[in-house]
Amino acid sequence: MRELRADCGSCVGLCCVAPAFAASADFAVDKPAGTPCANLLADHRCGIHDSLRDKGFRGCAVFDCFGAGQRVTRETFDGRDWRTEPAVARPMFAAFPVVRDLHELLWYLAEALDRAPAALRADLRAAYAETDRLAGQDPDALAAVDVHAHRGRVNALLTRASEAVRGRRGPHHRGADLAGRDLAGADLRRANLRGAVLIGADLTRADLRLADVTGADLRGATVCGADLSTALFLTQFQANATRGDTATLLPAAVDRPAHWAARAGSRLG
């Protein structure tokens, strides 16, 4: 999993240049794709990193590239820099989102390999190897990858792994619109929450053990005191988008976000 964590010091600020973003609750300004953010410094560090949320760039504080930035920089482009070699800028910016999507799949597959029954591991290992191979290709080959089709194949396997780990006894909320719902204290053990919209939901003290949260939109959800310790396929960027406290339980692979309340019951910012 270490290779699937962002190492910004080994990247050339790709997440601050390659994607486009629009002025919204998550971004203070519009930025076209391929244009450096105005807050990006010459050494590829963010000039407002310590105050992103306060300055209206919550989306940047939440974002996670799953280690794609350093892989594209180090491996795909052999450590070259788009600032000093403008010729590599366009292919580098095109490669980044492809590798990022593939690395997200690698994150899920790595967890599935660790938790799924032995009967599925050969298929999971093969899917991991193929996804890693695709992510390690040269820029031209990356441009030709059909990420959508590959994701569909991998998701079918991940769904099998999820069902094997969870069983079929939990609530079914796949793709459900649960935005703003009061789910405080809810028993969501073994729930299927794949793709569910939980924006602004109150999940205070909810029990989410063995719940599958693949792709669930948790922006602004309150998870104070919630038990996500064994939730399936929870990512760092999902956790970063929530509001929690020291009583929130997370899987070992997910770090406690720095903006969470310092102690249980504290006022959240």
C-alpha positions in Angstrom: 0.0 0.0 0.0 3.0 2.4 0.5 3.4 2.8 -3.2 -0.2 3.7 -3.5 0.1 6.7 -1.2 0.9 10.2 -2.5 4.5 11.3 -2.2 4.3 14.9 -3.2 8.0 15.5 -2.7 8.7 13.0 -5.6 6.1 14.6 -7.9 6.2 17.8 -10.1 2.9 19.2 -8.9 0.8 17.2 -11.3 -2.5 17.4 -9.3 -2.1 21.2 -9.3 -1.8 21.5 -13.0 -3.3 18.5 -14.9 -7.0 18.6 -13.7 -9.5 21.3 -14.3 -11.7 22.6 -11.5 -14.6 25.0 -11.3 -15.4 27.6 -8.7 -17.7 25.9 -6.2 -17.9 24.9 -2.5 -14.7 22.9 -3.1 -12.7 25.4 -5.2 -12.4 29.1 -4.8 -11.7 29.8 -8.5 -12.0 28.3 -12.0 -8.9 26.6 -13.4 -8.6 25.0 -16.9 -7.0 21.6 -17.4 -3.2 21.9 -18.0 -2.9 25.3 -16.4 -0.9 25.6 -13.1 -2.9 26.7 -10.1 -2.1 30.2 -9.0 -1.0 28.8 -5.6 1.6 26.5 -7.1 5.1 27.6 -6.2 8.2 27.2 -8.5 9.4 24.2 -6.5 6.0 22.4 -7.0 4.8 23.0 -3.5 1.5 24.5 -2.6 1.8 28.1 -1.3 -1.4 27.7 0.8 -1.1 24.1 1.8 -1.7 24.8 5.5 -4.8 26.9 4.9 -6.5 25.2 1.9 -9.8 24.8 3.7 -9.8 28.3 5.1 -9.1 29.8 1.6 -11.8 27.9 -0.2 -9.8 25.0 -1.6 -11.4 22.1 0.3 -11.3 19.9 -2.9 -7.5 20.2 -2.9 -7.3 19.2 0.8 -9.4 16.1 0.1 -7.7 15.0 -3.2 -5.5 11.9 -3.2 -3.7 10.6 -6.3 -3.0 7.1 -4.9 0.7 7.5 -5.7 0.1 8.3 -9.4 2.0 11.6 -9.2 5.3 10.1 -8.3 4.9 7.1 -10.6 4.2 9.3 -13.7 7.1 11.6 -12.7 9.7 9.0 -11.8 8.8 6.1 -14.1 6.7 7.2 -17.0 8.8 10.4 -17.6 12.1 9.4 -15.9 12.1 12.3 -13.5 11.6 15.0 -16.2 9.9 18.3 -15.3 7.2 20.0 -17.4 8.5 23.4 -16.2 11.9 22.9 -17.6 10.9 20.7 -20.6 7.6 22.0 -22.0 7.6 19.3 -24.6 6.6 16.7 -22.0 3.8 18.8 -20.4 0.9 17.7 -22.5 1.7 13.9 -22.5 2.5 14.1 -18.8 -0.8 15.8 -17.9 -2.7 13.3 -20.1 -1.0 10.3 -18.4 -1.6 11.5 -14.8 -5.4 10.9 -14.6 -5.1 7.6 -16.4 -2.5 6.3 -13.9 -4.5 7.9 -11.0 -7.6 5.9 -11.9 -5.6 2.7 -12.3 -3.9 3.2 -9.0 -7.2 3.6 -7.3 -8.2 0.2 -8.6 -4.9 -1.1 -7.3 -5.8 0.2 -3.9 -9.1 -1.7 -3.9 -7.4 -4.9 -5.3 -4.7 -4.8 -2.7 -7.3 -4.6 0.1 -9.3 -7.4 -1.5 -6.3 -9.6 -1.7 -5.7 -9.1 2.0 -9.3 -9.8 3.0 -11.1 -12.0 0.4 -11.2 -15.8 0.8 -8.5 -17.9 -0.8 -10.8 -19.0 -3.7 -10.7 -15.5 -5.1 -7.1 -14.7 -4.7 -5.8 -16.1 -8.0 -8.2 -13.9 -9.9 -7.5 -10.9 -7.7 -3.7 -11.4 -8.2 -4.2 -11.6 -12.0 -6.3 -8.4 -12.0 -3.7 -6.6 -9.8 -0.9 -7.6 -12.1 -2.8 -6.5 -15.2 -3.8 -3.2 -13.7 -0.2 -2.5 -12.6 1.0 -3.4 -16.1 -1.4 -1.0 -17.7 -0.3 1.8 -15.3 3.4 1.2 -16.0 3.2 1.7 -19.8 4.7 4.5 -21.9 2.7 7.7 -22.5 1.4 6.6 -25.9 0.1 3.3 -24.6 -1.4 5.0 -21.6 -3.4 7.3 -23.9 -4.9 4.3 -25.5 -6.0 2.5 -22.3 -9.8 2.1 -22.0 -10.0 2.8 -18.2 -13.8 2.6 -18.2 -13.8 -0.9 -19.6 -11.0 -2.1 -17.4 -12.8 -0.7 -14.3 -15.9 -2.6 -15.2 -14.0 -5.9 -15.3 -12.2 -5.1 -12.0 -15.4 -3.9 -10.3 -17.2 -7.2 -11.1 -14.4 -9.1 -9.3 -14.3 -6.6 -6.4 -18.1 -7.1 -6.0 -17.6 -10.8 -5.7 -14.9 -10.2 -3.1 -17.1 -7.8 -1.2 -20.0 -10.3 -1.1 -17.7 -13.0 0.1 -16.4 -10.9 3.0 -19.7 -9.3 3.9 -22.2 -12.1 3.2 -25.6 -11.0 2.1 -27.2 -10.0 5.4 -26.6 -6.3 5.5 -28.8 -3.4 4.3 -28.7 -2.8 0.5 -28.2 0.9 -0.3 -26.1 0.6 -3.5 -26.4 3.9 -5.4 -28.9 5.3 -2.9 -29.5 9.0 -2.4 -28.9 9.4 1.3 -27.7 13.0 1.2 -28.4 14.9 4.4 -30.0 11.9 6.1 -30.0 11.5 9.8 -28.3 8.1 10.2 -26.9 8.8 13.7 -26.4 5.5 15.5 -27.6 3.5 12.5 -26.7 -0.2 12.2 -25.1 -0.3 8.8 -23.0 -3.4 9.4 -22.3 -5.3 6.2 -24.3 -2.7 4.3 -23.8 -2.4 0.5 -23.1 1.4 0.1 -21.3 1.2 -3.2 -21.8 4.5 -5.0 -24.3 5.8 -2.4 -24.6 9.6 -2.0 -24.0 10.4 1.6 -23.2 14.1 1.2 -23.8 15.9 4.5 -25.3 12.8 6.1 -25.1 12.4 9.9 -23.4 9.1 10.6 -22.5 10.0 14.2 -21.8 6.7 16.1 -23.1 4.7 13.1 -21.8 1.1 12.9 -20.2 0.6 9.5 -18.2 -2.5 10.2 -17.8 -4.6 7.1 -19.9 -2.0 5.1 -18.8 -1.7 1.4 -18.3 2.0 0.8 -16.7 1.8 -2.7 -17.2 5.1 -4.4 -19.6 6.4 -1.8 -19.8 10.2 -1.7 -19.0 11.1 1.9 -18.4 14.8 1.4 -19.4 16.7 4.5 -20.7 13.6 6.2 -20.3 13.6 10.0 -18.7 10.4 11.2 -17.9 11.4 14.8 -17.8 8.2 16.9 -18.6 6.0 13.9 -17.0 2.6 13.6 -15.4 2.3 10.1 -12.6 0.1 11.4 -13.4 -2.8 9.1 -15.3 -0.9 6.4 -14.5 -2.3 2.9 -12.6 -0.2 0.3 -12.6 3.1 2.3 -10.0 5.5 0.7 -8.0 8.3 2.2 -9.8 10.9 0.0 -13.2 9.7 1.3 -12.0 10.0 4.9 -10.6 13.4 4.1 -14.0 14.6 2.9 -15.7 13.8 6.2 -16.0 15.4 9.7 -14.9 13.1 12.4 -13.2 13.1 15.8 -10.9 10.9 18.0 -13.7 8.5 18.7 -14.0 7.7 15.0 -12.5 4.3 14.2 -10.8 3.9 10.8 -9.1 1.0 9.0 -5.3 0.8 9.6 -4.5 1.8 6.0 -6.4 5.1 6.3 -4.8 8.1 8.2 -6.9 10.2 10.6 -7.5 13.5 8.7 -5.7 16.5 10.3 -8.8 18.7 10.2 -10.9 16.4 12.4 -11.8 17.5 15.9 -9.0 17.1 18.4 -11.2 15.1 20.8 -14.6 13.4 20.9 -17.4 15.8 21.2 -15.4 18.8 20.1 -17.0 21.5 17.9 -16.2 20.7 14.3 -14.9 23.4 11.9 
